[in-house]
Each structure stands twice: as C-alpha cells, then as structure tokens.
Amino acid sequence: MPDIIKLLPDSVANQIAAGEVVQRPASAVKELFENSVDAGAKDIKLVIKDAGKTLIQVIDNGCGMSERDARMCFERHATSKIQTANDLLVIRTLGFRGEALASIASVAQLELKTKRIEDEIGTCIQIEGSEVKSQFPSTCSDGTTISVRNLFYNVPARRNFLKSNTLELKYIIDEFFRIALVHPGIGFTFINNEKILYKLTPSNLRQRVLSLLGNHYNQKLIPVEQSSAIVTISGFIGKPEFAKKSRGEQYFFTNNRFIKSPYLHHAVENAYQELIPKDSYPTYLIYLTIDPKMIDVNIHPTKTEINFLDMKNIYAILHSSVRQSIGKYNLTPSFDFEADKVFSTPPPVKGQAIKQPTITIDPTYNPFEKKVKPQIEIPLSSKPGKADPNWQQLYDPLKEVKIANQKPSLQTEAADQSLPDIDQQAASGISPGILQASNRFIITYTQNDLIIIDQQNAHERILYERFITEARERSAYSQQQLLPQTLNLTATDSALLKEFMNDFNAAGFEIAEFGKDTFIISAIPADCSNEDIQGLFDSMLESLQNYPSGPNTEKHQKFVQGIAKSLAVSRNRKLHQEELISLVGNLFACSVPHLTPDGKPTLYKIGYDELEKKFK
C-alpha cells in the first residue's frame, strides 16, 4: 500500500490559514492596520469600495521595507517581531504570527508598494492567489501601500457567505474604531466609495473618543483611573442615566490591543448593579496596561482573546475602580453623617446687630389697579396685637391661602398602592374580568380556561401584524411632533438607517437627513412614545444589524419584526383598564395570537380541571 500522507502545497496551506485569519473584509483591514501601526506610521489612510469586496487599500507613512523584506513578508511565518519562543512572553507589537499577508494574498489579487526613507526607489510586487505575478522597482512615497482587490475571487463559496454591504461596512467600521481609539496620536482617514467617512487628526484620547462617537458623548462619559502593582486602568465609562438598551460602545484594550473578555465585562456590569435597569447596558472604553509576562496573547488566530495570569485580582481592581469613579463624580447618593446642617450658619460677629426677619405683604393689593398701595412689614416672630388698628386686615388675605402640593402621608400612599377588591372594581364600573399582575402579566378567563398573557410579547404580535397590514394597504397612522427631534447616530447606524429609510417611513415615521450622521424626526407611529426617541432608534437599529441580506419581502418582514419588538410595551409598565381590554381584544383578533413573530409564547392557558387538582 503506497504512502498516503503528503505535504500540502503552499497555496492550499495559505488558504487554510486564511480561513482562520481572513474571515471577511474587516479581517483584512484589521491585519493591514496592525502592520501599519507596528511600522511606526503617523498617518494611515483606508480606502474601500463595495464594503471591501472590490477594494481594500491601506496607505501609511511608516518605515517601509527593503526589496528583500517586501518579498519575504508574503512567506508563511515570516516575521520581524519574534526570534525565539521566549519572545512570545514579552510581545508588545500587534502582529507577530507572520501569517496575515500570506493569507490575504492567497485569496485576493494583491499589490504592494513600499519604500524606506533612506532608499531612492521603492519596490512593487503583484500577487494573485499566492502566485507572484511580477516584482519590479517603483517610484512611490515613503512607507507602504497595500491594495487588496476582489477578495475571495478564487474561493466563491467564501464570497457567497459574505453579508450585505451595509453589514460588512459595519464590521469594517468596528475594526477602524478599535485601532483608532487606542492610537489617538496617529492620524486616520477612512474613505468609503469615494466619500470621506472619518478624518481624524492626532489628538488626546478624549478628543479621539468624541471624534468617533460624537460630541454629544462629552456629557455622557466620566474618566476612570486606577494604578496598582498588578495593572494600570484608565479610560472612560458612561454615566448610568445614559445606559443603552443595546450593547453599543463597549471596548476593552490591553497593552494597546483590543480584546474580548466576558469575565472583565461582568466586572464592569456588576459595578453598575442597582444603578441601571436590568435590560440596559453601560458604555465603557477601558484601557489596561499590564506586564506582558502576565498575559498570553497567543491563544487565538485573530489575537482578540488573551489569558491573564492573575485574572481574579484584575477583576476585583477593575470592579473597584469603576465603582469608585461612579461615586467620585457624585453619580451615587453620598451621606455625611458628621456634618449637622442645622448649625451650618456662621456665628454673628461681635457687636453685630441682630435684625429680626420680616416679610412684606400688601393686604389691599388689586391686580387691576395701577396705583401703588402702602405695604406693611410684619415680624415673623410676633403676632399683631389689639393695639394695632389694622390687625384684622392682616389676617383676612391669609384666610384664602390653601396648602398645595402637600406630600401624602405614608398611610395615604399605602392606600393608593393597595389593589381594590373585586367589589370595589365592580362598584367603580371597572370590569373584574381582566386584571394585571406584577405590571407584566394580564390575567383573564374564558368558560373553560384561565388565561395568563405576557403583555410585552402580546403587544409585539399585535404591532407586527398591524405594521404588515398597514404596509400592504399603505395606511400607517402617524403623530406629528410639536418640536421635531434630532437623532445623532454613528456612521454604522447612519448607513443602516438610510438603507431602511423607506421601511421606516412606511411604518409611520417621518425622517429626513440633517447633516452628517444626523437626522430629524418629524413624526412617529401613533403607538410610539416620544419620550426617548434616541434610545428607541438605538434599539431598533441594533435589532436590524444582525439580519442577513435576503429577498426584499423577507427583508421587510425582518424590519417589521425588529420595529415591533422595539415599540412593544415594556414588562414593568402599569396599564390602565382600558389599555388592558384593548390589548386582550387586539391580541385575539390576530391571525396567530399565541406566538410572537420570532416564536415566543404570548399566552398560557390553565384549565379549570388542572386548577382543581392543585387544591386537592
């Protein structure tokens, strides 16, 4: 029997490696950016077309490469970052594996132009599918320019699995943010389809954050600083009142490298406990600086996951620093038990005359008379005596004074919060057939069953079918805003909103562009609350980001499903009796009343026979 084990050709091995390193255009952007940063570039330009499917070009003014290095960088495991295995313990650069360029070149048509400062002429190399097509001297600027065209042109199955341009652009913007946020001293330019999305100049960290997230974040962020022998923590966290309904701006960086760590995320989230609602998420941009010997960055091909040697102590320090920052900036109640507010008035100076406080009233005041009436001063500490001829007039205007806005007593509050019994409801004309429990469930009954309805799931089903019908009949109802509201979005959400603009308008919104990544909301659907338009759109766009591209009909259904979920009444809201009756009636008028659009139950039936068994 002949030998069956053989070495793979380099082109096949590179494509296998590309499957781990280059999963989509954003992966290629990440690897090229990291190489530019490691090369010492102070200005980096990213140019993409068709969300990176047609072109990805990264231009930097770094150190450049010699002719031999330019050729060697496309070999597998060729790197200048490490020499021995011990070097893996002290890595401070972003790239070190030596697989990125070889992997990208195996699945794309790639051109490299590079020149060192001390050289008079540079080098140009053209590669297609790991095969070097040409290499020749070239006149070019100092630094390196890499152009990646037709990514996955020779792997059509991989290309077919790419998402829509909007979603792929979002992934690229995410990678752009992760590099730009950790290197504020580098200038970045991002051009998408010949339009400048971002033009970032070197700045400090806070200015870089505001340049990317928007100036409105200036009032939302507070700094975090903590230094210890184990780790140094810096960055920003969001104020609890600005917590979002979706996971938005949450970034961890370790030694200038973006990482993903559910364990550390739990430390931050736990620090916000009892400060934000359970269904909200805080914003944070946290930078950890730690000895490279205390971490292992070589556990994942994309280098986004690392191991910490002292994870538990880092967790405790991070949690404490976030909690301390929240308290330091007076975001949690603080009590001073030593200071007595009663004696906070400074004592009088020796010889100072004590003037009795007085009030000034006009007992004969008439708002329809223009002449000025004499005013009388009354000492607060004394009452008028009978010797005063006007003493009765002084009390006359006080007889009309009524105490307003008086806080109810505890007994009154308790009485207001207690639920009326069935007899009281019947006496007040409220139907006892529909009740709300725990501000979440609606309880009603039929001849054979007791029915428990989840109000949020039920409302989601009602809105879904209503929006589908209104879109079909073009009969959506809107409520005009007295004052149009301004909506500020990130570049990703802005592109997503533009893609679904017609769907939003068909659902009852009136949206118009108002500058870069800014929109004006003039009307909203009749069922929509106008209390938090920004939070509403953040939630809706978050639900739309993960939907794959597909036929227009399916795309619209996914949009309606997402908007119905965002507009549905929350589970902690108390509903009036009329709202309960309307919700139950509309639910049973739906074509599929027992399930939400994504398959969750809206109601649960308990037969009277089953209930009877529980009491035996």
Summary of the structure (lengths in Angstrom):
residues: 616
radius of gyration: 33.7
end to end distance: 75.7
largest distance: 131.5
contacts: 1681
relative contact order: 0.07
helix: 37%
strand: 23%
